[in-house]
Amino acid sequence: MAKKTVVIGFLGTQLDAGLGAGRWEKWRPTVSLVQHEDTLVDRLELLTTRRHIALAQALVADIAQVSPSTQVNVVVVDIADPWDFGEMYAMLFDWARAYPFDPAHEQYWAHITTGTHVAQICMFLLVESRFIPGVLLQTAPPKKQQQGAPGSYTLIDLDLSRYDVLAQRFSQAHAEALDFLKSGIATRNARFNALIEEIERVAVRSQAPVLLTGPTGAGKSHLARRMFELKKSRHQVEGGFVEVNCATLRGDSAASTLFGHKKGAFTGAAADRPGLLRTAHRGVLFLDEIGELGLDEQAMLLKAVEEKRFFPMGSDTEVSSDFQLIAGTNRDLRVDVAQGRFREDLFARVNLWSYTLPGLAQRPEDIEPHVDHLLARAAAETGRAVRFNAEAKARYLQFAKSAQALWSGNFRDLLGSVTRMATLADSGRISVALVEAEIQRLQWLWQPAGGAARTNQADSDLDALLPAELAPDIDLFDRLQLMAVLQVCRECRSLSEAGRRLFDRSRTQRTVVNDADRLRKYLMKFGLSWDGVSRKI
């Protein structure tokens, strides 16, 4: 059974007007809806104000002559100013929310030829947002040689997924945005790619705070700037990108730097200062290492984020700034909240969108594309192309992906490493000898100061952890291996994270992957548990 056709539209106070016999020679958009021989309008919801009820009633009578089977409901609405967007949208929204739509049995056409331009825009928005579950209807007058004809009409479906060309363009724009956030690097780590996929959607759709966590050098600052540049390209921000490392802020300078001050607010305040929050107005404020802020500054920041208003130091007058906050930290703020170092209400406010960027050691498959990208960038900057010998690249990647490569500085370490090799490469070729020298340099870089003393300390720590009856009987081989495992555990926040790092190769060869369980069983061999180990390390 075919669905009934229901048209929703405004009375055209000018276009639909006419009382004499000549009105039938005039194109009237609302009457034309029922004049098409091949189209039946079952019901017309005709919106009008009280001052035009007489015209609406005359139109109902004319429609009855042309299409007696069309039911016309005159909907009287109270609109003081039909050009006021807020008033018009509120009226249409309330009407649509209360209307008994029945999409299973009726199809809805929203007529946008009549009414003010504001009314047409509001009708468009309600159809686009599916509060009116239908399509747009655009009518047009007949050509001059067809006077008295009903003209033409066009249906516009705003479901973009039905338009293949548009869908392809949106898909291309989405792919370009992802590529932009990743700086054009073809990353292979599935977890990182999924994270960037969601961040792209959030960046272009949300103005809420974003929290980026992860180790130092994981790329939080770079990603924050790319998010800003993406929003800028979509005309979603007008201001600039303001970045500050909260670890560098101390005492009065912290509040002054962020919130500004009045002259004389404290010793040394020789002139008014606007502060970075006001500088970030209509832009993006990136607070790196937000966990380093003092509690007083955290309270002031909470008010600024929630209310877009705050008091500069020494001022009795509030100022305003509308910015989007992106926060970065290498700390677990949940722990800081539990220990009273970070305000719970501020954490809840900045934690709506929270993403943890994995360190380089957790993304071994992304090392090669990053090396290629860094070499290409170095060539563009210096005008000197540099490449690996095949054996040299294989050796470097073998080391870079191994457990020996700590990458404690993450991408900063990788950038420094590639830069050194590119600079020292003779004739633009990185040799095996150069790679071996770089590996030694990295191993020295990552070796803790006082390495022997630390080894002895680690040995003593291990004895303190092991059951007394078991410690004397462990082979040196097992002891050294266990110390290395505990070192990885020290760097991880959970049993699962430690398991993923320790079994990053063999896990790909298993049909059932449970790294946490493998690590738990390994520790049990030595009478150890994750809870006992994590409390001591």
Backbone torsions as a table, in degrees:
resi	resn	phi	psi	omega
1	MET	NA	128.9	-177.7
2	ALA	-68.2	146.1	177.8
3	LYS	-73.8	149.1	174.8
4	LYS	-75.4	148.7	179.8
5	THR	-101.2	123.8	180.0
6	VAL	-119.5	125.4	178.5
7	VAL	-105.4	134.7	177.2
8	ILE	-117.2	123.7	-178.6
9	GLY	-164.1	165.6	178.5
10	PHE	-89.6	149.3	170.5
11	LEU	-65.8	130.6	176.3
12	GLY	-85.9	100.4	-173.0
13	THR	-63.5	-22.3	176.7
14	GLN	-104.2	-53.3	-175.5
15	LEU	-67.5	-33.1	-178.8
16	ASP	-88.4	-3.5	-174.9
17	ALA	-71.6	160.3	178.5
18	GLY	136.6	128.6	-178.2
19	LEU	-123.4	-23.1	-178.2
20	GLY	-78.7	178.0	-178.6
21	ALA	-63.6	-27.5	-178.6
22	GLY	-68.7	-8.2	-178.3
23	ARG	-65.6	-23.7	-178.5
24	TRP	-75.9	-16.3	175.5
25	GLU	-88.5	-11.2	-178.7
26	LYS	-93.3	142.0	176.4
27	TRP	-80.0	117.4	176.8
28	ARG	-115.7	114.0	-170.0
29	PRO	-57.3	-37.8	-178.1
30	THR	-72.1	-40.8	177.8
31	VAL	-66.9	-35.4	-177.3
32	SER	-62.3	-22.2	-179.7
33	LEU	-58.9	-31.6	-175.7
34	VAL	-104.6	8.3	-177.7
35	GLN	-96.1	-5.0	179.5
36	HIS	-80.7	122.5	-174.5
37	GLU	-65.2	-29.4	-176.4
38	ASP	-93.8	6.6	-177.0
39	THR	-131.6	128.3	177.2
40	LEU	-109.8	122.0	172.8
41	VAL	-95.9	113.5	-177.2
42	ASP	-76.7	-36.2	-178.5
43	ARG	-147.7	142.5	178.2
44	LEU	-123.1	119.9	174.0
45	GLU	-94.8	102.7	-172.3
46	LEU	-101.1	108.1	-178.1
47	LEU	-87.6	134.1	179.9
48	THR	-154.9	161.2	175.4
49	THR	-90.1	168.0	-176.7
50	ARG	-63.6	-33.5	-175.8
51	ARG	-70.2	-13.5	-179.0
52	HIS	-116.2	22.1	-179.0
53	ILE	-62.7	-39.0	-178.7
54	ALA	-60.3	-44.2	178.2
55	LEU	-64.3	-40.0	179.4
56	ALA	-61.8	-41.8	179.9
57	GLN	-66.0	-38.3	177.2
58	ALA	-63.9	-38.2	179.4
59	LEU	-66.9	-37.9	177.5
60	VAL	-59.9	-42.3	-179.8
61	ALA	-64.7	-41.2	180.0
62	ASP	-67.3	-38.4	178.5
63	ILE	-64.8	-36.2	178.7
64	ALA	-62.7	-34.0	178.5
65	GLN	-68.6	-39.8	-175.5
66	VAL	-81.5	-41.0	-175.7
67	SER	-140.3	82.1	-176.9
68	PRO	-58.5	-23.9	-176.6
69	SER	-82.8	-6.5	179.0
70	THR	-84.6	122.3	176.8
71	GLN	-86.8	126.9	-179.9
72	VAL	-112.7	121.5	175.1
73	ASN	-105.9	117.2	176.7
74	VAL	-84.2	116.4	-178.0
75	VAL	-104.3	109.2	-178.6
76	VAL	-87.4	122.6	-178.5
77	VAL	-117.6	150.8	179.1
78	ASP	-99.2	104.4	178.3
79	ILE	-129.7	112.8	179.1
80	ALA	-72.9	-40.7	-179.0
81	ASP	-132.9	103.0	-177.8
82	PRO	-67.0	-6.6	178.0
83	TRP	-100.8	3.0	177.9
84	ASP	-88.0	113.2	-174.6
85	PHE	-61.4	-47.8	-178.1
86	GLY	-59.2	-44.7	-179.1
87	GLU	-67.0	-43.0	-178.2
88	MET	-66.3	-46.4	-178.0
89	TYR	-64.7	-41.3	-179.7
90	ALA	-61.1	-42.0	-180.0
91	MET	-63.5	-49.9	-178.4
92	LEU	-65.1	-38.1	179.0
93	PHE	-61.9	-47.5	179.9
94	ASP	-63.1	-40.7	-179.9
95	TRP	-63.9	-44.9	-178.5
96	ALA	-65.4	-38.6	180.0
97	ARG	-64.4	-31.0	-177.3
98	ALA	-90.8	-13.3	-173.3
99	TYR	-75.5	138.5	-177.6
100	PRO	-82.3	69.3	179.0
101	PHE	-62.4	142.6	179.6
102	ASP	-136.7	72.8	-174.4
103	PRO	-60.2	-21.9	-179.7
104	ALA	-68.5	-27.4	-175.5
105	HIS	-121.7	-9.5	-177.8
106	GLU	-134.6	147.2	171.7
107	GLN	-112.2	142.3	-170.8
108	TYR	-117.7	131.3	177.2
109	TRP	-116.7	122.2	179.3
110	ALA	-95.8	110.0	-175.1
111	HIS	-77.8	119.8	-175.9
112	ILE	-115.6	19.3	177.9
113	THR	-86.3	-30.7	-178.9
114	THR	-103.1	170.3	-177.7
115	GLY	88.1	167.6	178.0
116	THR	-68.2	164.3	176.9
117	HIS	-59.8	-33.9	178.2
118	VAL	-64.4	-42.5	178.5
119	ALA	-63.0	-39.3	179.7
120	GLN	-65.9	-40.6	178.6
121	ILE	-64.1	-43.7	180.0
122	CYS	-63.9	-38.5	177.4
123	MET	-63.5	-42.5	177.4
124	PHE	-57.9	-47.8	-176.9
125	LEU	-63.1	-37.8	-179.2
126	LEU	-71.1	-33.8	176.0
127	VAL	-72.6	-42.4	-179.2
128	GLU	-62.5	-36.4	-179.9
129	SER	-87.2	0.2	176.6
130	ARG	71.0	15.2	170.6
131	PHE	-70.2	-29.1	166.1
132	ILE	-108.7	107.6	-172.2
133	PRO	-81.1	70.4	-177.9
134	GLY	-155.2	-151.6	-179.6
135	VAL	-125.6	166.3	176.7
136	LEU	-85.7	146.0	178.8
137	LEU	-121.3	118.4	178.2
138	GLN	-114.3	123.2	178.4
139	THR	-107.1	156.4	-179.5
140	ALA	-141.1	147.9	-178.7
141	PRO	-70.3	160.9	178.4
142	PRO	-72.4	163.5	174.5
143	LYS	-68.7	161.7	-173.1
144	LYS	-56.1	-38.7	-177.6
145	GLN	-76.8	0.8	-178.3
146	GLN	-119.8	37.9	-179.0
147	GLN	-55.6	137.4	-179.6
148	GLY	91.4	-11.3	178.2
149	ALA	-78.6	160.7	-176.6
150	PRO	-76.1	-6.6	-177.1
151	GLY	80.9	-150.9	-177.0
152	SER	-133.4	164.5	174.9
153	TYR	-141.7	154.3	-179.7
154	THR	-132.9	135.2	175.4
155	LEU	-99.5	133.1	-177.6
156	ILE	-120.1	112.6	-180.0
157	ASP	-91.4	121.0	-177.4
158	LEU	-87.2	5.2	175.0
159	ASP	-77.5	95.7	-172.6
160	LEU	-64.1	-20.6	-179.2
161	SER	-66.1	-16.5	-179.7
162	ARG	-84.4	-9.0	-178.9
163	TYR	-104.7	103.5	-174.4
164	ASP	-58.2	-42.6	-177.8
165	VAL	-63.8	-44.1	178.6
166	LEU	-65.2	-41.1	180.0
167	ALA	-60.4	-39.8	179.1
168	GLN	-65.5	-39.2	179.7
169	ARG	-66.8	-41.9	178.2
170	PHE	-65.2	-38.3	178.4
171	SER	-64.6	-40.2	178.2
172	GLN	-65.5	-42.3	178.8
173	ALA	-63.2	-38.2	178.1
174	HIS	-64.0	-44.7	179.9
175	ALA	-64.4	-39.4	178.8
176	GLU	-65.2	-37.5	178.7
177	ALA	-65.8	-41.6	177.5
178	LEU	-63.1	-44.1	178.9
179	ASP	-61.7	-37.9	179.4
180	PHE	-64.8	-45.7	-179.5
181	LEU	-63.2	-29.4	-179.9
182	LYS	-94.6	11.0	177.9
183	SER	58.7	29.8	177.8
184	GLY	78.2	9.1	-178.9
185	ILE	-91.1	126.7	-177.4
186	ALA	-79.7	74.2	-177.2
187	THR	-65.8	148.0	-174.5
188	ARG	-114.4	-12.6	-177.7
189	ASN	-70.6	119.4	-173.9
190	ALA	-63.6	-39.6	-179.1
191	ARG	-64.9	-43.2	179.6
192	PHE	-66.9	-42.5	-179.7
193	ASN	-63.2	-38.7	177.5
194	ALA	-65.9	-37.7	178.5
195	LEU	-63.7	-45.8	179.7
196	ILE	-65.2	-34.8	178.4
197	GLU	-58.3	-44.7	-179.8
198	GLU	-74.1	-39.3	179.5
199	ILE	-59.8	-36.5	178.9
200	GLU	-61.5	-43.5	-179.8
201	ARG	-66.4	-41.1	-179.6
202	VAL	-66.5	-41.1	-176.0
203	ALA	-60.2	-37.7	-175.1
204	VAL	-94.8	-6.6	-176.5
205	ARG	-116.0	-20.0	-170.3
206	SER	-123.2	144.5	173.5
207	GLN	-106.6	4.2	-177.5
208	ALA	-73.8	159.2	178.1
209	PRO	-59.2	149.8	177.7
210	VAL	-125.5	135.2	178.9
211	LEU	-113.3	120.7	177.2
212	LEU	-108.5	119.3	177.7
213	THR	-114.1	162.1	179.8
214	GLY	148.2	165.0	-176.9
215	PRO	-67.1	160.9	177.0
216	THR	-57.4	132.6	178.8
217	GLY	87.5	3.7	-178.7
218	ALA	-78.6	-9.6	175.2
219	GLY	105.6	21.6	-177.9
220	LYS	-64.3	-47.1	-178.5
221	SER	-63.9	-43.0	179.8
222	HIS	-62.6	-44.2	-179.4
223	LEU	-65.5	-39.5	178.6
224	ALA	-59.9	-43.3	179.5
225	ARG	-66.4	-39.1	179.0
226	ARG	-65.9	-36.0	176.0
227	MET	-62.2	-43.4	177.9
228	PHE	-61.0	-46.1	-177.8
229	GLU	-64.8	-33.7	176.2
230	LEU	-66.3	-44.3	177.9
231	LYS	-63.7	-38.5	179.3
232	LYS	-62.7	-41.3	-179.4
233	SER	-67.0	-22.6	177.7
234	ARG	-96.6	10.5	177.7
235	HIS	60.2	35.3	-179.4
236	GLN	-97.7	-11.8	174.4
237	VAL	-134.9	146.9	178.7
238	GLU	-108.2	-27.4	-177.4
239	GLY	-84.6	-165.8	-175.9
240	GLY	-102.0	-173.8	177.1
241	PHE	-103.6	118.5	-177.3
242	VAL	-114.6	121.3	-176.5
243	GLU	-120.2	137.6	176.2
244	VAL	-145.6	137.7	175.5
245	ASN	-91.3	110.3	-175.0
246	CYS	-64.9	-19.3	179.0
247	ALA	-67.1	-17.7	-179.9
248	THR	-91.2	-3.0	-176.2
249	LEU	-97.6	130.3	179.8
250	ARG	-141.7	145.2	172.9
251	GLY	58.4	-143.4	-178.0
252	ASP	-61.2	-29.2	-177.8
253	SER	-65.9	-26.0	179.8
254	ALA	-64.5	-54.8	-179.6
255	ALA	-66.0	-37.9	-179.8
256	SER	-64.4	-44.5	-179.0
257	THR	-62.6	-42.3	-175.8
258	LEU	-81.5	-48.8	-169.7
259	PHE	-105.6	-7.2	-179.5
260	GLY	81.4	174.1	178.1
261	HIS	-152.8	162.9	172.6
262	LYS	-92.9	153.4	177.5
263	LYS	-55.1	130.7	179.0
264	GLY	83.9	6.6	-178.4
265	ALA	-62.9	-29.7	178.0
266	PHE	-158.3	169.4	-179.3
267	THR	-58.8	124.7	-179.3
268	GLY	99.0	-8.9	179.0
269	ALA	-83.3	80.5	-172.8
270	ALA	-82.0	-14.2	-179.0
271	ALA	-152.4	161.8	176.2
272	ASP	-62.2	147.6	177.2
273	ARG	-134.8	127.6	-176.0
274	PRO	-71.0	-34.9	-177.9
275	GLY	89.4	155.8	-174.1
276	LEU	-71.2	-27.3	178.8
277	LEU	-63.6	-39.1	177.9
278	ARG	-74.4	-32.5	176.4
279	THR	-62.6	-30.5	-178.3
280	ALA	-85.4	8.5	-178.2
281	HIS	-53.4	128.6	-180.0
282	ARG	64.2	18.2	177.4
283	GLY	-129.5	-149.1	-178.1
284	VAL	-123.3	131.3	175.8
285	LEU	-107.9	118.6	178.0
286	PHE	-105.4	112.0	177.8
287	LEU	-101.1	96.8	178.3
288	ASP	-78.3	145.6	-176.7
289	GLU	53.5	52.2	-177.5
290	ILE	-62.5	-24.3	179.7
291	GLY	-66.6	-12.6	179.4
292	GLU	-85.2	-8.1	179.6
293	LEU	-67.0	145.5	175.1
294	GLY	-72.5	164.1	-177.0
295	LEU	-63.8	-35.6	178.7
296	ASP	-64.2	-45.3	179.3
297	GLU	-66.2	-33.7	177.3
298	GLN	-62.8	-41.1	179.3
299	ALA	-64.5	-41.8	179.0
300	MET	-66.1	-38.9	179.8
301	LEU	-66.1	-39.6	179.1
302	LEU	-57.8	-45.8	179.2
303	LYS	-63.0	-41.3	-178.7
304	ALA	-65.4	-38.1	-179.3
305	VAL	-71.8	-41.4	-176.4
306	GLU	-77.5	-41.4	-171.8
307	GLU	-108.2	-8.4	-176.3
308	LYS	60.9	21.7	179.7
309	ARG	-138.6	152.0	179.3
310	PHE	-165.3	165.9	178.6
311	PHE	-101.2	123.0	169.7
312	PRO	-64.9	157.7	179.0
313	MET	-60.1	132.9	177.2
314	GLY	76.6	9.6	-178.4
315	SER	-114.5	143.7	174.9
316	ASP	-98.3	3.2	-177.6
317	THR	-115.4	127.6	178.7
318	GLU	-72.0	149.9	171.6
319	VAL	-121.9	164.9	-176.8
320	SER	-124.2	153.5	175.5
321	SER	-158.3	124.8	-179.1
322	ASP	-104.4	99.4	-177.9
323	PHE	-131.5	160.1	170.6
324	GLN	-99.7	134.4	-178.1
325	LEU	-97.9	129.0	165.5
326	ILE	-118.3	125.1	-177.8
327	ALA	-113.1	146.4	177.5
328	GLY	-128.4	148.5	177.2
329	THR	-160.0	148.3	172.8
330	ASN	-103.5	9.3	-179.5
331	ARG	-107.0	159.3	173.7
332	ASP	-87.2	100.3	-175.5
333	LEU	-65.2	-20.8	176.1
334	ARG	-62.3	-39.8	177.8
335	VAL	-66.9	-42.5	179.7
336	ASP	-63.1	-36.8	177.0
337	VAL	-64.2	-45.7	-178.9
338	ALA	-62.7	-31.2	-178.4
339	GLN	-95.9	6.5	174.8
340	GLY	79.5	11.6	-179.6
341	ARG	-89.9	-14.0	-179.8
342	PHE	-137.9	135.5	-175.8
343	ARG	-66.3	131.6	-179.6
344	GLU	-65.1	-38.4	-178.4
345	ASP	-68.9	-35.5	177.0
346	LEU	-69.8	-40.4	177.7
347	PHE	-59.9	-43.4	178.6
348	ALA	-62.3	-33.7	-177.5
349	ARG	-74.6	-38.1	-176.8
350	VAL	-91.0	-3.1	-173.1
351	ASN	-100.0	13.6	179.1
352	LEU	-60.6	-48.5	175.0
353	TRP	-115.8	107.8	-175.8
354	SER	-124.2	128.9	-178.1
355	TYR	-134.4	134.5	177.6
356	THR	-104.1	117.1	179.1
357	LEU	-83.7	124.2	179.3
358	PRO	-70.8	148.1	176.6
359	GLY	-73.3	169.4	-176.7
360	LEU	-62.2	-37.3	-179.9
361	ALA	-64.2	-22.2	177.9
362	GLN	-89.5	-1.1	-179.8
363	ARG	-129.9	55.1	-174.5
364	PRO	-59.4	-32.3	-179.3
365	GLU	-69.8	-13.3	179.2
366	ASP	-94.5	-2.5	-178.4
367	ILE	-66.3	-46.2	-177.8
368	GLU	-60.4	-50.6	178.7
369	PRO	-62.3	-30.8	177.4
370	HIS	-70.7	-38.5	176.6
371	VAL	-61.7	-45.5	178.8
372	ASP	-60.7	-41.5	179.9
373	HIS	-64.6	-42.6	-178.4
374	LEU	-67.4	-37.2	176.9
375	LEU	-66.3	-41.1	178.5
376	ALA	-64.7	-39.2	179.1
377	ARG	-67.0	-40.5	178.7
378	ALA	-63.3	-38.8	178.6
379	ALA	-64.6	-40.2	179.5
380	ALA	-66.7	-34.8	-177.3
381	GLU	-78.9	-34.1	-174.9
382	THR	-103.8	-14.7	-176.4
383	GLY	73.3	18.2	-177.3
384	ARG	-130.0	111.0	-178.0
385	ALA	-74.6	136.7	179.6
386	VAL	-130.0	134.7	179.4
387	ARG	-135.8	157.8	173.9
388	PHE	-83.0	147.3	157.6
389	ASN	-67.5	153.2	-177.3
390	ALA	-57.1	-45.2	-178.6
391	GLU	-67.5	-37.7	-178.7
392	ALA	-65.4	-42.6	-179.4
393	LYS	-65.7	-42.4	179.1
394	ALA	-60.8	-41.8	-179.7
395	ARG	-66.6	-42.5	-178.5
396	TYR	-64.7	-44.3	-179.3
397	LEU	-67.9	-34.9	177.3
398	GLN	-59.2	-45.9	179.0
399	PHE	-69.2	-45.3	-174.1
400	ALA	-61.0	-28.6	-178.3
401	LYS	-95.8	-3.6	-176.0
402	SER	-84.5	170.0	178.4
403	ALA	-68.5	-17.8	178.5
404	GLN	-70.3	-26.0	-178.4
405	ALA	-85.1	103.9	-175.7
406	LEU	-79.1	-32.0	-177.1
407	TRP	47.0	48.7	-177.9
408	SER	-64.4	-26.7	175.9
409	GLY	-95.7	4.9	177.8
410	ASN	55.3	-129.7	-172.1
411	PHE	-69.9	-20.0	174.3
412	ARG	-67.7	-39.5	176.2
413	ASP	-63.5	-43.5	-178.9
414	LEU	-64.8	-42.6	177.5
415	LEU	-59.7	-46.2	178.7
416	GLY	-61.7	-40.8	-178.3
417	SER	-64.3	-49.4	-179.2
418	VAL	-64.7	-39.8	179.1
419	THR	-60.8	-42.9	179.9
420	ARG	-63.0	-46.9	-178.5
421	MET	-65.2	-40.8	179.9
422	ALA	-63.9	-37.0	-178.9
423	THR	-70.0	-39.1	-175.3
424	LEU	-87.5	-8.4	-176.2
425	ALA	-67.2	120.9	176.4
426	ASP	-80.5	136.6	179.6
427	SER	57.7	24.1	176.4
428	GLY	73.7	18.1	-179.7
429	ARG	-122.0	128.5	176.8
430	ILE	-90.4	117.7	-174.7
431	SER	-94.6	170.1	176.8
432	VAL	-61.0	-41.3	-179.6
433	ALA	-61.2	-40.0	179.1
434	LEU	-67.5	-37.2	177.8
435	VAL	-66.0	-43.8	180.0
436	GLU	-61.4	-40.5	177.9
437	ALA	-64.8	-38.3	179.1
438	GLU	-68.3	-37.4	177.8
439	ILE	-62.0	-42.6	177.9
440	GLN	-63.3	-38.3	179.2
441	ARG	-64.3	-43.2	180.0
442	LEU	-65.2	-41.7	179.2
443	GLN	-62.4	-39.1	175.9
444	TRP	-65.9	-40.9	-179.4
445	LEU	-60.4	-39.3	-175.9
446	TRP	-87.9	-8.2	179.6
447	GLN	-72.8	127.1	179.9
448	PRO	-62.2	147.1	175.9
449	ALA	-59.7	137.0	-177.5
450	GLY	66.9	50.0	-172.1
451	GLY	-56.3	-44.3	-178.4
452	ALA	-63.3	-43.4	-179.8
453	ALA	-62.5	-38.1	-179.9
454	ARG	-68.1	-35.4	178.5
455	THR	-63.2	-44.0	178.1
456	ASN	-62.3	-39.5	179.1
457	GLN	-65.4	-40.2	179.7
458	ALA	-64.5	-36.9	178.6
459	ASP	-64.2	-40.6	178.7
460	SER	-67.4	-40.3	178.5
461	ASP	-61.5	-38.1	179.9
462	LEU	-64.7	-42.3	178.8
463	ASP	-61.6	-34.9	179.7
464	ALA	-69.7	-28.4	-178.8
465	LEU	-81.9	-38.3	-173.6
466	LEU	-72.0	147.7	172.7
467	PRO	-57.8	139.2	-173.7
468	ALA	-57.4	-36.9	-176.5
469	GLU	-76.5	-14.8	-175.9
470	LEU	-98.4	-32.1	-172.4
471	ALA	-54.3	-43.9	-175.7
472	PRO	-68.4	-19.5	-172.5
473	ASP	-98.4	5.0	-178.6
474	ILE	-87.2	128.6	178.4
475	ASP	-62.8	156.2	177.3
476	LEU	-59.4	-38.7	179.0
477	PHE	-57.7	-50.6	-179.7
478	ASP	-65.1	-35.9	-178.9
479	ARG	-64.5	-46.1	-179.6
480	LEU	-65.7	-40.0	178.6
481	GLN	-65.5	-42.6	-179.5
482	LEU	-65.3	-37.9	177.2
483	MET	-63.1	-38.3	178.3
484	ALA	-66.4	-39.8	178.2
485	VAL	-63.2	-44.1	180.0
486	LEU	-65.3	-30.7	177.3
487	GLN	-64.6	-41.2	176.7
488	VAL	-64.9	-40.8	179.4
489	CYS	-60.6	-35.8	179.1
490	ARG	-61.5	-29.9	-175.0
491	GLU	-90.6	-2.3	-175.3
492	CYS	-116.3	152.6	-176.7
493	ARG	-92.5	-14.5	-177.3
494	SER	-147.8	163.0	177.1
495	LEU	-60.4	-40.4	-178.4
496	SER	-65.3	-42.8	-179.8
497	GLU	-63.7	-43.1	178.9
498	ALA	-63.1	-40.7	178.7
499	GLY	-62.3	-41.4	179.5
500	ARG	-62.2	-39.2	-179.4
501	ARG	-71.4	-39.9	-175.8
502	LEU	-73.6	-30.9	-176.5
503	PHE	-115.1	39.1	-172.9
504	ASP	-71.3	-15.6	178.3
505	ARG	-101.7	-54.0	-174.7
506	SER	-66.0	-22.4	-177.6
507	ARG	-64.0	-27.9	-178.3
508	THR	-73.4	-14.1	-178.3
509	GLN	-99.5	4.4	-176.4
510	ARG	-107.0	142.6	177.4
511	THR	-77.8	-32.8	177.2
512	VAL	-116.6	118.5	-176.1
513	VAL	-107.3	118.6	174.4
514	ASN	-144.0	79.0	-176.1
515	ASP	-61.3	-37.4	-178.8
516	ALA	-62.6	-41.2	-178.7
517	ASP	-68.0	-38.2	178.0
518	ARG	-62.5	-43.8	-179.7
519	LEU	-67.8	-40.1	179.6
520	ARG	-59.3	-44.1	-179.3
521	LYS	-67.7	-36.1	177.9
522	TYR	-62.9	-45.5	179.6
523	LEU	-64.0	-37.1	-179.8
524	MET	-61.2	-30.0	178.2
525	LYS	-57.8	-27.8	-177.7
526	PHE	-109.1	18.3	177.6
527	GLY	70.7	24.1	-177.2
528	LEU	-112.0	156.4	175.2
529	SER	-133.0	158.0	179.9
530	TRP	-61.8	-41.8	-179.9
531	ASP	-60.2	-44.0	180.0
532	GLY	-67.4	-39.2	180.0
533	VAL	-69.5	-45.4	-175.7
534	SER	-67.8	-26.9	177.9
535	ARG	-73.5	-27.2	-174.1
536	LYS	-94.6	-17.1	-172.5
537	ILE	-104.9	NA	NA
